[in-house]
Amino acid sequence: MPDSETFSKNLLEWSQQFYDVVWLESNEHSDEYGSFDGILAVDALTSLQTDASNAFEDLKEYQQETKDWIFGYLSYDLKNDVEKLSSNNYDGLEFPELFFFQPRKIIKITDNQVEFLYLNMVAEEIDKDFDAIQNQSGVQLEAVETTSDIRIKLRIFKDEYFKRAEEMLWHIHRGDIYEANFCQEFYAEETTIDPLKTYQKLNAISKSPFATFLKLNDKYLLSASPERYLRKQGNEVISQPIKGTAKRAMDSVEDERNKVILENDPKERAENIMIVDLVRNDLSKSALKGSVKVKELCKVYSYEQVHQMISTVTSKVLDDKNPVELIRESFPMGSMTGAPKVSAMKIIERLESFKRGLYSGAVGYFTPDGDFDFNVVIRSILYNAANKYVSYSVGSAITAKASPEKEYEECLLKAKAMREVLGESS
């Protein structure tokens, strides 16, 4: 096998011949919960695609029937299946609200070793595929005539953002909620991008631990997510919410100062701790008594673009606990909603101006024995090639001490990588 980076690049190019593709890579970030450097799933044998109505029951049935690897996503709007909620905001992307597939072909890279997990019906194709990937043969990528001058628009303008953030603060001061993640969409219409090249650029400047390239026919997710939503490993469940962001600096002294300021910022720590409490409550719904633990609280990790404050919460569950139920009990993730969760989601729906869809949902997989790992879909570009619609969204946590101006600046910081990749200079 060539070096891992070259092989991964070849592998992703080879995957473009398929209608259904999920590629997950860790970019050499390693923690005790990681399982691979990269994993690719392609070529659906079976699939499940549905709206939010009864979605978790459908997924539970599908997961139990296949008893195999399944890869896919849960959109944020599955909230409507969990609670009596609705999604009525504008949707320019038109992605299905849930999508999973059982791949014929899985290729996993771990420590410079490649493993082919193929269904028996295609097992004889392993040598041919390995040769094609190694030698970049047998795949002709079609040239994409892309839009040269992409015009990014804002779904709401700055003054309107401030007005709605102030309204969110009014709800907090009145006691309706004490934290909410308020998001805004940046988008471009009549725009064509090259999804693979765009992902490669985004990944190169972000190098995130939960990076994702997802293709569903003509719909694409290009994600540089730094956040794990939920993992099940045996009878252990792990959640790692992010709350708290600071910019990186070229100067090492200034960069370290930014990190220390974030570590000690009372507002950022309060935001993180509120979500940790919410996650503890979510995990306790099915946890064995006394097993919910906070393994790390408000630890700052550094990535290419930003410093992030991350906590790690774990619990133990019964061996026979249904994995889909575990997800349902904590969905959507607290870091993208707020607290109390249902009240926050109602206010979010009213004050935001776009349907979140896959943004702030989750992408991942289930293993044949019912383990799973899902990221949080943030720092991501979404693209509907048929509609020629490109979108990226960003948000920040509004708490009692929030300043709308600073929250807006945080949103722009989070949007920086996506904006750069799409060639927008503003």
BAKEKOL-135251 format. One record per residue (C-alpha): residue number from 0; x, y, z. Coordinates in pm, whole numbers, always signed. Example, Ala and Ser with C-alpha at 12.3 -4.5 7.8 and 13.67 -1.06 7.14 Angstrom:
BEGIN
{0; {+1230; -450; +780}};
{1; {+1367; -106; +714}};
This chain:
BEGIN
{0; {+0; +0; +0}};
{1; {+128; +353; -77}};
{2; {+138; +599; +211}};
{3; {-194; +644; +387}};
{4; {-253; +999; +261}};
{5; {-204; +903; -107}};
{6; {-414; +590; -71}};
{7; {-695; +787; +96}};
{8; {-693; +1045; -187}};
{9; {-702; +768; -451}};
{10; {-974; +588; -257}};
{11; {-1199; +891; -246}};
{12; {-1154; +952; -618}};
{13; {-1232; +584; -689}};
{14; {-1551; +612; -479}};
{15; {-1703; +879; -707}};
{16; {-1835; +615; -948}};
{17; {-2098; +513; -688}};
{18; {-2433; +678; -609}};
{19; {-2405; +628; -232}};
{20; {-2079; +722; -60}};
{21; {-1981; +785; +302}};
{22; {-1617; +863; +382}};
{23; {-1515; +934; +742}};
{24; {-1162; +1035; +836}};
{25; {-985; +1133; +1157}};
{26; {-696; +1333; +1007}};
{27; {-454; +1162; +1247}};
{28; {-637; +1288; +1555}};
{29; {-630; +997; +1795}};
{30; {-817; +946; +2119}};
{31; {-914; +639; +2316}};
{32; {-1247; +623; +2132}};
{33; {-1115; +626; +1775}};
{34; {-1150; +310; +1560}};
{35; {-973; +395; +1233}};
{36; {-786; +658; +1034}};
{37; {-1046; +647; +757}};
{38; {-1340; +433; +650}};
{39; {-1525; +429; +317}};
{40; {-1868; +276; +252}};
{41; {-2003; +253; -105}};
{42; {-2242; +64; -332}};
{43; {-2574; +22; -151}};
{44; {-2726; -326; -133}};
{45; {-3024; -192; +63}};
{46; {-3114; +157; +186}};
{47; {-3361; +350; +400}};
{48; {-3467; +702; +308}};
{49; {-3753; +876; +486}};
{50; {-3895; +1194; +636}};
{51; {-3916; +1256; +1011}};
{52; {-4249; +1080; +1063}};
{53; {-4181; +754; +1251}};
{54; {-3817; +781; +1141}};
{55; {-3656; +630; +1451}};
{56; {-3889; +327; +1446}};
{57; {-3810; +278; +1076}};
{58; {-3438; +302; +1150}};
{59; {-3467; +61; +1444}};
{60; {-3641; -193; +1222}};
{61; {-3386; -146; +941}};
{62; {-3089; -181; +1177}};
{63; {-3230; -497; +1333}};
{64; {-3318; -651; +995}};
{65; {-2978; -593; +834}};
{66; {-2765; -679; +1142}};
{67; {-2480; -544; +929}};
{68; {-2276; -228; +886}};
{69; {-2506; +59; +792}};
{70; {-2388; +414; +717}};
{71; {-2588; +733; +687}};
{72; {-2726; +1040; +857}};
{73; {-2989; +1178; +1092}};
{74; {-3106; +1530; +1006}};
{75; {-3177; +1784; +1280}};
{76; {-3545; +1776; +1185}};
{77; {-3588; +1429; +1332}};
{78; {-3661; +1640; +1640}};
{79; {-4016; +1632; +1504}};
{80; {-4025; +1255; +1552}};
{81; {-3892; +1280; +1908}};
{82; {-4112; +1568; +2027}};
{83; {-4429; +1746; +1912}};
{84; {-4240; +1995; +1698}};
{85; {-4240; +2104; +1335}};
{86; {-4004; +2250; +1072}};
{87; {-4160; +2519; +855}};
{88; {-3863; +2735; +755}};
{89; {-3723; +2768; +404}};
{90; {-3536; +2464; +268}};
{91; {-3316; +2525; -35}};
{92; {-3131; +2192; -7}};
{93; {-3419; +1939; -1}};
{94; {-3224; +1650; +151}};
{95; {-3418; +1349; +286}};
{96; {-3458; +1380; +664}};
{97; {-3303; +1038; +726}};
{98; {-3082; +823; +506}};
{99; {-2895; +498; +573}};
{100; {-2758; +228; +348}};
{101; {-2606; -118; +378}};
{102; {-2287; -108; +168}};
{103; {-2162; -393; -46}};
{104; {-1811; -255; -6}};
{105; {-1636; -110; +302}};
{106; {-1267; -18; +301}};
{107; {-1105; +69; +633}};
{108; {-762; +224; +692}};
{109; {-594; +184; +1031}};
{110; {-225; +247; +1108}};
{111; {-129; +233; +739}};
{112; {-306; -102; +697}};
{113; {-604; -142; +466}};
{114; {-890; -382; +533}};
{115; {-1161; -477; +281}};
{116; {-1495; -563; +442}};
{117; {-1689; -676; +133}};
{118; {-2014; -870; +122}};
{119; {-1965; -1223; -10}};
{120; {-2140; -1139; -338}};
{121; {-1861; -894; -431}};
{122; {-1566; -1049; -244}};
{123; {-1400; -1158; -569}};
{124; {-1366; -787; -665}};
{125; {-1126; -703; -379}};
{126; {-801; -757; -573}};
{127; {-931; -568; -878}};
{128; {-1051; -276; -664}};
{129; {-728; -264; -462}};
{130; {-526; -248; -781}};
{131; {-752; +22; -928}};
{132; {-724; +235; -612}};
{133; {-347; +191; -577}};
{134; {-276; +269; -940}};
{135; {-553; +526; -995}};
{136; {-680; +314; -1283}};
{137; {-1029; +242; -1406}};
{138; {-1184; +566; -1282}};
{139; {-1230; +868; -1505}};
{140; {-1348; +1164; -1300}};
{141; {-1572; +1388; -1506}};
{142; {-1455; +1747; -1530}};
{143; {-1700; +1977; -1353}};
{144; {-1757; +2321; -1503}};
{145; {-1774; +2517; -1181}};
{146; {-1904; +2866; -1106}};
{147; {-1598; +3092; -1107}};
{148; {-1736; +3379; -899}};
{149; {-1951; +3238; -621}};
{150; {-2180; +3498; -467}};
{151; {-2256; +3410; -106}};
{152; {-2577; +3559; +32}};
{153; {-2700; +3582; +390}};
{154; {-3041; +3443; +475}};
{155; {-3071; +3724; +732}};
{156; {-2866; +4041; +741}};
{157; {-2658; +4164; +1034}};
{158; {-2920; +4403; +1178}};
{159; {-3186; +4131; +1161}};
{160; {-2948; +3886; +1331}};
{161; {-2899; +4135; +1616}};
{162; {-3275; +4186; +1648}};
{163; {-3342; +3811; +1669}};
{164; {-3051; +3751; +1906}};
{165; {-3197; +4021; +2133}};
{166; {-3530; +3841; +2121}};
{167; {-3354; +3518; +2219}};
{168; {-3199; +3706; +2512}};
{169; {-3542; +3833; +2611}};
{170; {-3663; +3471; +2638}};
{171; {-3358; +3388; +2852}};
{172; {-3406; +3685; +3086}};
{173; {-3775; +3599; +3116}};
{174; {-3678; +3245; +3223}};
{175; {-3821; +3051; +2925}};
{176; {-3477; +2902; +2853}};
{177; {-3124; +2955; +2978}};
{178; {-2928; +2872; +2663}};
{179; {-3003; +2827; +2291}};
{180; {-2792; +2766; +1984}};
{181; {-2892; +3032; +1732}};
{182; {-2785; +2964; +1372}};
{183; {-2783; +3145; +1040}};
{184; {-2744; +3028; +680}};
{185; {-2506; +3152; +409}};
{186; {-2600; +3029; +62}};
{187; {-2543; +3062; -312}};
{188; {-2798; +2995; -587}};
{189; {-2739; +2892; -949}};
{190; {-2395; +2774; -841}};
{191; {-2198; +2467; -947}};
{192; {-1907; +2336; -742}};
{193; {-1682; +2031; -770}};
{194; {-1783; +1843; -453}};
{195; {-1471; +1627; -426}};
{196; {-1223; +1911; -483}};
{197; {-1419; +2134; -245}};
{198; {-1406; +1867; +25}};
{199; {-1033; +1815; -28}};
{200; {-969; +2189; +9}};
{201; {-1188; +2215; +319}};
{202; {-1022; +1914; +478}};
{203; {-672; +2041; +398}};
{204; {-725; +2369; +583}};
{205; {-929; +2224; +871}};
{206; {-788; +1873; +941}};
{207; {-1078; +1790; +1172}};
{208; {-1118; +1464; +1365}};
{209; {-1467; +1389; +1228}};
{210; {-1429; +1494; +864}};
{211; {-1692; +1355; +625}};
{212; {-1757; +1331; +254}};
{213; {-2112; +1208; +191}};
{214; {-2279; +1161; -145}};
{215; {-2643; +1066; -196}};
{216; {-2693; +1072; -572}};
{217; {-2684; +1447; -646}};
{218; {-2669; +1565; -283}};
{219; {-2343; +1617; -99}};
{220; {-2213; +1688; +251}};
{221; {-1855; +1818; +277}};
{222; {-1778; +1837; +646}};
{223; {-1486; +1946; +863}};
{224; {-1660; +1863; +1190}};
{225; {-1452; +1872; +1509}};
{226; {-1731; +1728; +1725}};
{227; {-1842; +1379; +1824}};
{228; {-2213; +1351; +1903}};
{229; {-2242; +999; +2040}};
{230; {-2049; +673; +2036}};
{231; {-2142; +330; +2171}};
{232; {-1859; +90; +2238}};
{233; {-1977; -231; +2400}};
{234; {-2187; -116; +2694}};
{235; {-2016; +226; +2719}};
{236; {-2173; +538; +2569}};
{237; {-1961; +848; +2503}};
{238; {-2068; +1205; +2419}};
{239; {-1821; +1492; +2361}};
{240; {-2005; +1824; +2333}};
{241; {-1826; +2137; +2216}};
{242; {-1909; +2480; +2352}};
{243; {-1649; +2755; +2346}};
{244; {-1447; +2879; +2049}};
{245; {-1141; +3103; +2009}};
{246; {-941; +3191; +1700}};
{247; {-592; +3062; +1626}};
{248; {-308; +3311; +1580}};
{249; {+4; +3288; +1362}};
{250; {+218; +3416; +1649}};
{251; {+272; +3132; +1900}};
{252; {+265; +3362; +2205}};
{253; {-64; +3522; +2096}};
{254; {-204; +3179; +2004}};
{255; {-126; +3041; +2351}};
{256; {-278; +3354; +2509}};
{257; {-601; +3299; +2310}};
{258; {-610; +2941; +2434}};
{259; {-559; +3041; +2801}};
{260; {-825; +3314; +2774}};
{261; {-1071; +3056; +2639}};
{262; {-984; +2807; +2915}};
{263; {-1063; +3067; +3180}};
{264; {-1351; +3254; +3017}};
{265; {-1645; +3235; +3264}};
{266; {-1908; +3278; +2991}};
{267; {-1761; +3004; +2769}};
{268; {-1720; +2767; +3066}};
{269; {-2079; +2836; +3177}};
{270; {-2206; +2754; +2826}};
{271; {-2011; +2429; +2822}};
{272; {-2119; +2324; +3170}};
{273; {-2488; +2390; +3091}};
{274; {-2465; +2153; +2792}};
{275; {-2273; +1895; +2996}};
{276; {-2562; +1895; +3244}};
{277; {-2807; +1847; +2956}};
{278; {-2598; +1558; +2813}};
{279; {-2576; +1395; +3157}};
{280; {-2954; +1413; +3179}};
{281; {-2996; +1265; +2828}};
{282; {-2756; +977; +2896}};
{283; {-2914; +904; +3235}};
{284; {-3239; +801; +3061}};
{285; {-3090; +460; +2988}};
{286; {-2771; +456; +3196}};
{287; {-2707; +202; +3469}};
{288; {-2749; +369; +3807}};
{289; {-2450; +580; +3907}};
{290; {-2264; +519; +3578}};
{291; {-2288; +870; +3422}};
{292; {-1944; +1033; +3457}};
{293; {-1785; +1356; +3337}};
{294; {-1440; +1233; +3230}};
{295; {-1322; +1572; +3102}};
{296; {-1472; +1912; +3173}};
{297; {-1401; +2220; +2961}};
{298; {-1072; +2094; +2815}};
{299; {-939; +2308; +2529}};
{300; {-821; +2134; +2211}};
{301; {-649; +2313; +1923}};
{302; {-739; +2264; +1556}};
{303; {-610; +2428; +1238}};
{304; {-861; +2715; +1243}};
{305; {-981; +2743; +1604}};
{306; {-936; +2640; +1967}};
{307; {-1239; +2450; +2103}};
{308; {-1360; +2376; +2455}};
{309; {-1470; +2012; +2476}};
{310; {-1611; +1798; +2756}};
{311; {-1642; +1419; +2764}};
{312; {-1941; +1251; +2929}};
{313; {-1973; +872; +2954}};
{314; {-2223; +619; +3083}};
{315; {-2281; +242; +3097}};
{316; {-2592; +72; +2957}};
{317; {-2735; -278; +2961}};
{318; {-2587; -506; +2695}};
{319; {-2927; -555; +2531}};
{320; {-3013; -182; +2510}};
{321; {-3130; -102; +2157}};
{322; {-2871; +126; +1987}};
{323; {-3126; +331; +1792}};
{324; {-3320; +398; +2115}};
{325; {-2999; +527; +2273}};
{326; {-2966; +785; +1995}};
{327; {-3334; +876; +2005}};
{328; {-3314; +952; +2378}};
{329; {-3048; +1220; +2327}};
{330; {-3143; +1357; +1983}};
{331; {-3089; +1627; +1869}};
{332; {-2761; +1684; +2053}};
{333; {-2758; +1939; +2333}};
{334; {-2470; +2141; +2189}};
{335; {-2688; +2236; +1889}};
{336; {-3016; +2296; +2073}};
{337; {-3005; +2445; +2421}};
{338; {-3166; +2405; +2759}};
{339; {-3432; +2317; +2843}};
{340; {-3411; +2137; +2510}};
{341; {-3772; +2135; +2388}};
{342; {-3837; +2501; +2478}};
{343; {-3510; +2600; +2311}};
{344; {-3600; +2411; +1992}};
{345; {-3939; +2583; +1973}};
{346; {-3779; +2928; +2002}};
{347; {-3502; +2832; +1757}};
{348; {-3761; +2727; +1498}};
{349; {-3940; +3061; +1529}};
{350; {-3632; +3285; +1523}};
{351; {-3416; +3109; +1265}};
{352; {-3487; +3169; +897}};
{353; {-3393; +2836; +736}};
{354; {-3461; +2465; +778}};
{355; {-3147; +2317; +933}};
{356; {-3187; +1978; +769}};
{357; {-2859; +1786; +778}};
{358; {-2678; +2083; +935}};
{359; {-2660; +2014; +1312}};
{360; {-2771; +1658; +1248}};
{361; {-2528; +1364; +1259}};
{362; {-2340; +1135; +1019}};
{363; {-2200; +797; +1116}};
{364; {-2249; +423; +1119}};
{365; {-2374; +120; +1307}};
{366; {-2161; -196; +1325}};
{367; {-2308; -548; +1291}};
{368; {-2299; -592; +1672}};
{369; {-2487; -268; +1742}};
{370; {-2202; -32; +1826}};
{371; {-2210; +311; +1659}};
{372; {-2028; +642; +1620}};
{373; {-2179; +971; +1499}};
{374; {-2040; +1321; +1453}};
{375; {-2217; +1656; +1473}};
{376; {-2267; +1816; +1131}};
{377; {-2105; +2157; +1177}};
{378; {-1832; +2343; +981}};
{379; {-1986; +2189; +670}};
{380; {-2082; +2273; +314}};
{381; {-2404; +2120; +181}};
{382; {-2471; +2102; -191}};
{383; {-2766; +2002; -405}};
{384; {-2617; +1964; -755}};
{385; {-2958; +1932; -925}};
{386; {-3084; +2256; -766}};
{387; {-2740; +2424; -799}};
{388; {-2777; +2533; -438}};
{389; {-2479; +2560; -201}};
{390; {-2521; +2626; +170}};
{391; {-2321; +2651; +490}};
{392; {-2459; +2745; +829}};
{393; {-2303; +2854; +1155}};
{394; {-2430; +2925; +1502}};
{395; {-2335; +3015; +1855}};
{396; {-2476; +2966; +2201}};
{397; {-2683; +3254; +2336}};
{398; {-2677; +3277; +2716}};
{399; {-2778; +3549; +2962}};
{400; {-2441; +3725; +2932}};
{401; {-2419; +3701; +2552}};
{402; {-2346; +4005; +2337}};
{403; {-2514; +3981; +1993}};
{404; {-2212; +4158; +1837}};
{405; {-1967; +3902; +1981}};
{406; {-2192; +3610; +1886}};
{407; {-2205; +3741; +1530}};
{408; {-1825; +3764; +1525}};
{409; {-1805; +3404; +1651}};
{410; {-2032; +3294; +1365}};
{411; {-1803; +3463; +1111}};
{412; {-1500; +3293; +1268}};
{413; {-1667; +2953; +1235}};
{414; {-1763; +3033; +874}};
{415; {-1407; +3129; +775}};
{416; {-1295; +2790; +638}};
{417; {-1611; +2734; +432}};
{418; {-1597; +3089; +295}};
{419; {-1229; +3048; +198}};
{420; {-1291; +2717; +24}};
{421; {-1576; +2857; -183}};
{422; {-1352; +3141; -293}};
{423; {-1544; +3418; -123}};
{424; {-1303; +3691; -19}};
{425; {-1543; +3903; +187}};
